[in-house]
Amino acid sequence: MIMEFMTKPGAIIKIKLLQNSPARDYFESTERLLLKTLLSKLEMDNSEKFQLNSAETKMLHKMYEKYKKYL
């Protein structure tokens, strides 16, 4: 299951949860950059449409699964 159900507000919430959790102490630099980039991309877009492509969605899902024990 690759988060096809994810909405724009849901993605923003998941990113902020990860960024503000104890998991942030364990992020690799590429993961920090990915979260910052995806959040910026979602917040800058004024539409309510989910704008992440499938690769970005998969990476976000992978990170969420990797660090969900810290949430």
Secondary structure, DSSP 8 states (H G I E B T S, - for coil): ---TT--HHHHHHHHHHHHTSGGGGT--HHHHHHHHHHHHHHHH--SSS----HHHHHHHHHHHHHHGGG-
